[in-house]
């Protein structure tokens, strides 16, 4: 039997609707962990739970939903953070800069070109690579901010 406390706990952990919480808890017979895992898996795939008919009459169906504007913007920013300009010198030392930072500095393009030409003359090599870095993971950063604000609001 699904209780309101279980639904509230599921909603607190997943930030979903009452309908979704009830659906996943019923589907997994009240197993909170399995229900949360299934909910997150479906959400990451872009599926959204909906009733197919009237209140509990015809069962449930899934439809492919478009990610909202915020999620699309986050994916774009995450991609711009993952693509890096790698600068290496002759001794093998290298460092990388997310491509987002030079794009932000685009109004100073003439200064950036002069600096990069000067670095090339001094023997630095430039390359562009896609490198995943956990320090620049927007999803974890936003979830940490969300957890801190929820903790402060309690």
N, C-alpha and C positions, 0 to 999 in steps of 0.2 A: 504494500500500500504506500502510495506516494503522499507524503505530508507536506504541509506548507513550509515547514522548517527546511525540508530537503530542497524544495523549489527555491526558497530564499537563499540557501547556501550555494546552490548551483548558479543562481543569478549573480550572487556576489563574486563568485570566482570567475565567471565567464562574461559578465556584462551583457546578458542576452535578455530576451523577453520572457514573460511568464509562460507563454505558449511554447516557446522553444524548450524552456527548462522542463516543463511537464512532459513534452513529447520525448525528449532524450531520456529522462528518468524512467518513463513508462517503457520505452523501447529496451532499456537495459535493466529492467526489473529493480530499479532503485539503487543500482551499483553506481555510486557517484563518480568514481575514477573512470570507469568505462564510458559513462555518459559524457564526461568532460572531454575525454580523448576523442570520442566520436564527433562531438560538437566542433572541436578545434580542427579536426581533420576535414570535416565538411566545410567549415568556414574558410580554411586555407585553400581548398579546391574551388571556392567560389559558389558553393551551393547554399541555398537559403531555404529553410523549411517553410512550407505553406500548407494550409488546409486545402484539400481538393474540393470539399463540399461544405455542407453546413456543419454545425458544431458536432464534431466527432462522427458524422454520418457516413462519409465515404472514404475515410482514411486520409492519408497524407501523401503528398507528392513533393518532389524536389524540382526546382527550376534553376537554371544557370542564371545568376544575377551578375550584372556589371559591377565591378568594384567602384566604390564611391570616389568622388573627386580627391578626397584626402589620401586615400590609399594609392591612387595613381600618382599623385604628386610625391608621396613617400618613396614609391618604387623608382621614380625618376631621380630623386635626390640620392637614393641609395646607390643607384647605378653610377651617378656622377662621383660618388665617393669611392666606389670600387675601381673605377678606371683611374690609373695613376700615371703621372709623368715621372719616370725614373731617371735620375741624374747620377751618372757614374764618372769618376775621375780615372786617371791612368793607373793609380795604385790599387784599384778594385773597390774602393769605398763607394758606397752608393746610398742615396736616400730618395724617398718617393714623396710626391705631393699629389693629393687628390686633384683631379682635373677641375673640380668645382671651384677651387681657390683661384686659379688663373681666370676662370670665367667671371668670377665676381670682380676681379681686378681688370676687366676688359676696358673700362674707360682709361686705364693707364697703359694701353697697348704699346705705345711708342717706347715707354720706359722698359716694359717687359721684353720687347724685341731687342733693345740695346743691351740689356743684361744678358739675354740668352746668346746673342752674337758674341759678346765679350767672353762668356763662359766657353763657347765653342772654340774660340781662338786660344784660350788657355788649356784646352785639351779635354774638356768635359764632353761626355756623350749623353744624348737624350734618347729615350725610348718611351713608348706608351704601352702599358700592360694592364691587364685586368687582374687585380689582386684583392681578394676578400680579406678584410681585417676586422676582427671582433671589436676593436676599439672604435670603429666607425659604423657600428650596427644600429641603425635608426630604430628598429623595432625594440631592441633591448633598452635603448636610451629612453624612448617614450614610455615603455612599460615601467621603468624605474621611476620616472617622473610621476606617472599615474599612481603608483604604489605610495610614493611619498605624499602626494596631495591627499589621497584617501586616508592615509595614516594621520595626517594633520587635521583632517576634517572630523575625525572621530573624537 
